[in-house]
């Protein structure tokens, strides 16, 4: 009986596992691989290691944009949580 339940579970889990791998895991791994090369989208590629990351993090425009993005993200999260908790508290304690 336990073997039947196990095989039924595998039967139902296999399709979503395959879908997640094909549409999420494989593209992420492929993106990481291509980020370590000098591939332009056409033709061959050469492995360059972390030089792409070194170049982008040494670019002043990128670091400025990253700082602004992080600031806006943190500010949005803080304000959203403030209003989510403060407004119901005010409406309950009128």
C-alpha positions in Angstrom: 0.0 0.0 0.0 2.8 2.4 0.8 4.5 1.7 -2.5 1.3 2.7 -4.3 1.1 6.0 -2.5 4.7 6.7 -3.3 4.3 6.0 -7.0 1.1 8.1 -7.0 3.0 11.0 -5.5 5.8 10.7 -8.0 3.2 10.6 -10.8 1.7 13.9 -9.7 4.9 15.6 -8.9 6.8 14.7 -12.1 5.0 17.1 -14.5 5.4 20.2 -12.3 9.0 19.3 -11.5 9.8 19.0 -15.2 8.1 22.3 -15.9 9.9 24.1 -13.1 13.2 22.8 -14.3 12.6 23.6 -17.9 11.2 27.1 -17.4 13.1 28.3 -14.3 16.1 26.3 -13.3 17.7 25.8 -16.7 17.3 29.5 -17.8 18.8 30.7 -14.6 21.8 28.4 -14.9 22.2 29.4 -18.6 22.1 33.1 -17.6 24.8 32.5 -15.0 26.9 30.7 -17.6 26.5 33.4 -20.3 27.3 36.1 -17.8 30.7 34.6 -17.4 31.4 34.8 -21.1 31.8 37.6 -23.7 28.9 36.2 -25.8 27.0 38.9 -27.8 24.1 36.7 -28.8 25.5 35.9 -32.2 28.4 33.6 -32.9 30.8 32.1 -30.5 31.8 33.0 -27.0 34.9 33.0 -24.8 35.0 32.4 -21.1 36.0 35.7 -19.4 35.2 34.8 -15.8 34.1 37.5 -13.4 35.5 40.4 -15.5 32.0 41.3 -16.6 31.0 41.7 -13.0 34.2 43.6 -12.2 33.4 46.0 -15.1 29.8 46.6 -14.1 30.5 47.2 -10.4 33.3 49.6 -11.2 31.0 51.7 -13.4 29.8 54.7 -11.5 26.5 54.9 -13.3 25.6 51.3 -12.4 26.5 51.7 -8.7 24.5 55.0 -8.5 21.5 53.3 -10.1 21.9 50.3 -7.7 22.0 52.6 -4.7 18.9 54.5 -5.8 17.0 51.3 -6.6 17.9 49.8 -3.2 16.8 53.1 -1.5 13.5 53.1 -3.3 12.9 49.4 -2.5 13.6 49.8 1.2 11.6 53.0 1.4 8.6 51.3 -0.3 8.8 48.3 1.9 8.9 50.4 5.1 6.1 52.7 4.1 3.9 49.8 2.9 4.4 48.0 6.1 3.7 51.1 8.1 0.4 51.8 6.4 -0.6 48.1 6.5 -0.2 48.0 10.3 -0.9 51.6 11.2 -4.2 52.2 9.4 -6.0 49.1 10.7 -4.8 50.0 14.2 -6.2 53.5 13.8 -9.5 52.2 12.5 -9.9 49.6 15.3 -9.0 52.1 18.1 -11.3 55.0 17.2 
